[in-house]
C-alpha cells in the first residue's frame, strides 16, 4: 500500500509541478557542476578582482534603485578595476525593466552563480568577492542627477506607449499623474507573513481630494499598481484605474512612470521608475522617517504622524526614540508609538504646492533636527548625501 500511495496521481502531480520540478533540476545541476563551481571560486580568489552580484529582481524598488546606483557608481569610477558578474533572482517584479538592465551588465546563469556564491562563503574573505551598490537603493553620492538613466525608451517604445494611451482613451499629448498607493496586497504575492510591512500602507480613499484637484486642473490621473486590494472608483473621464484594468502591463508601468508629470504616493517600488527618469515625486505617508529620499531632486515629502502618549512626536523626538529607522511594524507598538496616516487635506495641500511651486526658502524647523549624518543599522553606511528634496510647507507648519 505504501508503494501505491507513493505513486498515486496526486503525489506524481506534486513532484511534477513546475516549481517543484525546477527546484529539483537546479539541485541536480548544482551537484553536477560542483567541480566547475569550485574551480570558479579558485579563479576568483586567484584573480582577486572578480566579484559576483545579485540583481534584486523580485522587488521593483531594489531592481531599479540598487542597479541604477551601482551603474552610476561604476560610471563615476567607483568600481574601477573589478570584473563584476551579475545574476537575477527567480521571481521577477518587472521583466521589461530587468531585460534592459541586463544589457548593461556582465551576467551569467543564476543557478550556477548562486552556487558559486554559497561555496565561496565557506572560506574567509568571501566578502571581497561580492558586490552591490554602496547603500543599496539610496543614491548617497547624488549621482543620479549627474548621469543619464541606464534604462531608456526607444522610438519603438514611444510608438508602443502612444498605442497604450489610445487604448485607454487618452490623447497622445495628454499630461498625467501616476497615483501609487501602497497596500498589503502586493507583498502577499511573495507568500508567508508580510504583515510586518503593514505600517507602510495607506488608504487610497484618502487621496480622493487630491485626485479631484488634479482632474480639475486638466491632468489625467492613473492609479498604478501591479496587485491592489480593491478598485478605486472616480467618476471622471480623465481618471483611469490602470492597476485593475486590462491595459496594465510591465511595459505600461515603465512607460507611464517614465513619462508622467509627477508621481504621487508612498515610497514604494513603483516610484523608482519616475525617479530614475528624473520625474518629480510627491511622497506622502512616508515612513520610516530617516529613510526619506533626500537625494530625490524636485521631490516633496510629508510623513506619517508618530503619536505617543496622545501627543504628536516632533522630528527630534522621532530620531531620539530610534523610530526614524524602524522597519518592522511591531517595533512601533513596542515603543508605544502609533502611526497616523496623512489626512486628505494634508495630501491635497502638498499636491497644490507641487503644482504651484515648491519654493526655495530654508526649512530649519525640519533639517536642524533631522539626522542627516545618520547611518544605517543594517550596514553601518551613511544614509544621506546632499539634500535635494523638500518638505511640504503647510504640513511643516504643524511641526514648527
C-alpha positions in Angstrom: 0.0 0.0 0.0 2.8 2.4 0.8 4.2 2.0 -2.7 0.7 2.7 -4.2 0.4 5.9 -2.1 3.9 7.0 -3.2 2.9 6.5 -6.8 -0.6 8.0 -6.5 -1.6 10.5 -9.2 -1.7 13.3 -6.7 1.8 12.6 -5.5 3.1 12.3 -9.0 1.4 15.6 -9.9 3.0 17.3 -6.9 6.5 16.3 -7.9 6.0 17.4 -11.5 4.6 20.8 -10.6 6.8 23.5 -12.4 8.2 25.0 -9.2 9.0 21.6 -7.6 10.5 20.3 -10.8 12.6 23.4 -11.2 14.0 23.2 -7.7 14.8 19.5 -8.2 16.6 20.2 -11.5 18.6 23.1 -10.1 19.7 20.9 -7.2 20.8 18.2 -9.7 22.6 20.8 -11.9 24.4 22.1 -8.8 25.6 18.7 -7.7 26.9 18.0 -11.2 28.5 21.4 -11.6 30.2 21.5 -8.2 33.7 20.8 -9.6 33.3 23.7 -12.0 31.9 26.0 -9.3 34.9 25.2 -7.1 37.2 26.0 -10.0 35.5 29.3 -10.4 35.9 30.1 -6.7 39.6 29.3 -7.0 39.8 31.5 -10.1 38.0 34.4 -8.4 40.4 34.3 -5.5 43.4 33.9 -7.7 42.4 36.9 -9.8 41.4 38.9 -6.7 39.3 41.4 -8.6 36.3 39.2 -9.6 33.0 39.8 -7.8 29.5 38.4 -8.1 26.4 40.5 -7.5 22.7 39.6 -7.4 20.1 41.7 -9.1 17.2 42.1 -6.7 14.8 41.4 -9.5 12.0 40.3 -7.2 11.3 43.8 -5.8 10.8 46.7 -8.2 12.4 49.3 -6.0 15.5 47.3 -5.5 15.6 46.2 -9.1 15.8 49.8 -10.2 17.3 51.5 -7.2 20.2 49.1 -6.4 21.1 48.6 -10.1 20.9 52.3 -11.0 23.0 53.2 -8.0 25.6 50.6 -8.9 25.8 51.7 -12.6 26.1 55.4 -11.7 28.9 54.5 -9.2 30.5 52.4 -12.0 30.3 55.4 -14.4 31.9 57.6 -11.7 34.9 55.2 -11.5 34.0 53.8 -8.0 34.2 50.2 -9.2 37.2 50.5 -11.5 39.5 47.6 -11.7 36.8 44.9 -10.9 35.2 42.3 -13.1 31.6 42.2 -11.8 29.3 39.3 -12.8 25.6 39.5 -12.1 22.6 37.2 -11.9 19.0 37.8 -11.2 16.6 36.1 -8.8 13.9 33.7 -9.9 10.9 35.9 -9.2 10.7 38.9 -11.5 8.9 42.1 -10.4 9.2 43.5 -13.9 10.9 41.5 -16.7 10.7 44.5 -19.1 12.9 46.6 -16.8 15.2 43.7 -15.9 16.0 42.9 -19.5 17.1 46.5 -20.1 19.4 46.5 -17.2 20.9 43.1 -18.1 22.2 44.7 -21.3 24.4 47.0 -19.3 25.9 44.3 -17.1 28.1 41.2 -17.3 25.7 38.3 -16.5 25.7 34.6 -16.0 23.2 31.8 -15.2 21.7 32.3 -11.8 21.5 28.6 -10.8 25.3 28.3 -11.2 26.5 31.7 -9.9 24.3 31.4 -6.7 26.0 28.1 -6.1 29.4 29.7 -6.6 28.5 32.4 -4.0 27.4 29.8 -1.5 30.6 27.8 -1.9 32.8 30.9 -1.8 31.3 31.7 1.6 32.9 28.6 3.1 36.2 30.4 3.2 37.3 33.6 5.0 37.5 36.7 2.9 34.3 35.8 0.9 33.0 39.4 1.3 35.7 40.7 -1.2 34.1 38.7 -3.9 30.5 40.0 -3.6 29.3 43.4 -4.9 26.4 45.7 -4.5 25.9 49.4 -4.6 27.2 51.3 -1.6 23.9 51.9 0.1 21.5 49.5 -1.8 18.8 51.7 -3.4 19.8 55.0 -1.9 21.8 57.5 -4.0 24.0 58.8 -1.2 26.5 60.2 -3.7 23.9 62.2 -5.6 25.0 60.6 -8.9 21.5 60.2 -10.5 21.4 63.9 -11.4 24.8 63.7 -13.0 24.3 60.6 -15.2 21.6 59.6 -17.7 19.3 56.8 -16.7 20.7 53.4 -17.7 17.3 52.3 -19.0 15.7 54.3 -21.8 12.8 54.4 -24.1 13.5 53.8 -27.8 11.5 55.1 -30.7 9.7 51.8 -30.9 8.8 52.2 -27.2 7.4 55.6 -27.8 5.1 54.3 -30.5 4.1 51.4 -28.3 3.4 53.8 -25.5 1.2 56.0 -27.7 -0.8 53.0 -28.7 -1.3 52.2 -25.0 -2.6 55.8 -24.4 -5.1 55.5 -27.2 -6.4 52.2 -25.8 -7.0 53.9 -22.5 -8.9 56.7 -24.3 -6.1 59.2 -23.7 -4.9 61.7 -26.4 -1.2 61.5 -27.5 -0.5 64.9 -25.9 -2.1 64.0 -22.5 -0.4 65.0 -19.3 -0.8 62.5 -16.5 0.0 62.0 -12.8 0.7 58.5 -11.5 -1.0 57.7 -8.3 0.8 54.9 -6.4 -0.8 54.0 -3.0 0.9 51.1 -1.2 -1.4 48.4 0.3 -0.8 45.0 1.7 -1.9 43.1 -1.4 1.4 43.2 -3.3 3.6 41.5 -0.6 1.1 38.8 -0.2 2.2 37.5 -3.6 5.5 36.5 -2.1 3.8 34.1 0.3 4.4 33.9 4.1 3.5 36.6 6.6 4.4 40.1 5.4 2.3 41.9 7.9 5.3 43.5 9.5 5.3 45.8 6.4 1.7 46.9 7.0 2.8 50.1 8.8 3.8 51.5 5.3 0.3 51.0 3.9 -2.3 53.7 3.5 -5.9 54.1 2.3 -6.4 55.1 -1.3 -9.7 56.8 -0.4 -7.6 59.5 1.4 -6.3 60.6 -1.9 -9.7 61.5 -3.4 -9.4 65.2 -2.7 -6.0 65.4 -4.4 -7.2 63.4 -7.3 -10.2 65.7 -7.7 -7.8 68.8 -7.7 -5.6 67.2 -10.4 -8.5 66.3 -12.6 -10.0 69.8 -12.2 -6.7 71.3 -13.5 -6.8 69.2 -16.6 -4.5 66.3 -15.7 -5.2 62.7 -16.3 -4.8 60.6 -13.1 -3.7 56.9 -13.4 -3.9 54.7 -10.4 -0.9 52.4 -10.6 -0.1 49.1 -9.0 0.7 45.5 -10.0 -1.5 44.0 -7.4 -4.0 46.0 -5.3 -6.5 45.2 -2.7 -9.6 46.8 -4.3 -10.6 49.0 -7.2 -10.6 52.8 -6.8 -13.7 54.4 -8.5 -13.6 58.0 -9.5 -16.4 59.3 -11.7 -14.4 61.4 -14.2 -13.4 60.7 -17.8 -9.8 61.5 -17.2 -9.3 59.0 -14.4 -8.1 55.5 -15.1 -7.8 52.8 -12.5 -4.9 51.3 -14.5 -4.0 48.8 -11.8 -7.2 46.9 -12.2 -7.7 47.5 -15.9 -7.0 45.1 -18.8 -4.4 47.5 -20.1 -1.9 47.1 -17.2 1.4 45.5 -18.2 5.1 45.6 -17.2 5.9 47.8 -20.3 3.0 50.1 -19.4 4.4 50.5 -15.9 7.7 51.5 -17.3 6.3 53.9 -20.0 3.7 55.6 -17.8 6.1 56.1 -14.9 8.9 57.4 -17.1 6.7 60.0 -18.9 4.4 61.2 -16.1 4.3 64.8 -15.0 4.9 63.6 -11.5 4.2 60.7 -9.2 2.0 60.9 -6.1 2.1 58.3 -3.4 4.0 56.4 -0.8 7.7 55.5 -1.1 7.4 52.1 -2.7 8.8 50.2 -5.6 7.0 51.9 -8.5 8.2 55.4 -7.6 11.7 54.4 -8.6 10.6 54.4 -12.2 9.8 58.2 -12.4 12.8 58.8 -10.1 15.2 57.1 -12.5 13.9 59.2 -15.3 14.1 62.5 -13.4 10.4 62.9 -12.9 9.3 64.6 -9.6 7.6 62.6 -6.9 5.3 63.8 -4.1 5.8 61.4 -1.2 3.0 61.2 1.3 2.6 58.8 4.3 6.3 58.3 4.2 7.8 56.1 6.9 10.4 55.3 8.3 11.3 59.0 8.5 15.1 58.6 8.4 14.8 56.8 5.1 13.4 59.8 3.5 14.8 60.0 -0.1 16.7 63.2 0.4 18.6 62.6 -2.8 15.5 62.8 -5.0 15.6 66.2 -6.7 12.4 68.1 -7.4 10.5 66.0 -4.8 8.2 66.9 -1.9 7.6 64.8 1.2 5.3 64.6 4.2 5.4 61.7 6.7 3.0 59.7 8.8 2.4 61.3 12.2 4.0 59.5 15.1 1.8 59.7 18.2 3.0 58.7 21.7 1.1 59.3 24.9 -1.6 61.1 23.0 0.8 63.7 21.5 2.4 64.1 18.1 6.1 63.4 18.2 8.5 66.1 16.9 11.2 65.3 14.4 13.8 65.4 17.1 11.7 63.0 19.3 11.3 60.6 16.5 15.0 60.5 15.9 15.9 60.2 19.6 13.5 57.3 20.1 15.0 55.3 17.3 11.7 55.2 15.4 13.3 57.0 12.5 14.8 53.7 11.4 12.1 51.2 12.5 11.5 48.9 9.5 9.2 46.4 11.3 5.7 47.3 12.3 5.8 45.6 15.7 8.8 47.9 16.7 6.5 50.9 16.7 4.0 49.2 19.0 6.8 48.1 21.4 7.9 51.7 21.6 4.3 52.9 22.4 4.1 54.7 19.1 1.0 54.8 16.9 1.3 55.9 13.2 -1.4 58.1 11.8 -1.9 58.5 8.0 -1.8 61.9 6.4 -5.3 63.4 6.2 -6.9 64.0 2.8 -6.4 67.8 3.4 -2.7 67.3 4.1 -2.3 65.3 0.8 -4.2 67.9 -1.1 -2.1 70.8 0.3 1.2 69.1 -0.8 -0.1 68.4 -4.2 -1.2 72.0 -4.7 2.3 73.0 -3.6 3.8 70.8 -6.3 1.5 72.3 -8.9 2.1 75.9 -7.9 5.8 75.9 -6.9 7.9 74.2 -4.3 9.6 77.3 -3.1 13.2 77.7 -2.1 13.1 79.1 1.4 15.1 77.3 4.1 13.3 74.8 6.3 15.4 74.8 9.5 12.4 73.6 11.6 12.9 70.2 9.9 16.5 69.9 8.8 18.2 71.1 12.1 16.6 68.2 13.8 16.8 65.6 11.0 19.8 63.2 11.4 21.5 63.9 8.1 24.7 62.2 9.5 22.8 59.1 10.4 24.0 55.7 9.4 22.1 52.5 8.5 21.6 49.9 11.2 21.9 47.3 8.5 25.4 48.1 7.1 26.8 51.0 9.0 27.0 53.2 5.9 25.6 56.7 5.8 22.0 57.2 4.6 22.2 60.7 3.1 24.3 62.8 0.8 23.4 66.3 -0.4 19.8 67.2 0.3 17.7 67.7 -2.9 14.1 67.2 -1.6 11.9 69.5 0.3 9.2 69.1 3.0 5.6 70.2 2.3 5.2 73.8 3.6 1.7 73.5 5.0 2.5 70.2 6.6 5.6 71.5 8.2 3.7 74.3 10.0 2.3 71.6 12.3 5.9 70.8 13.4 7.3 74.3 13.8 
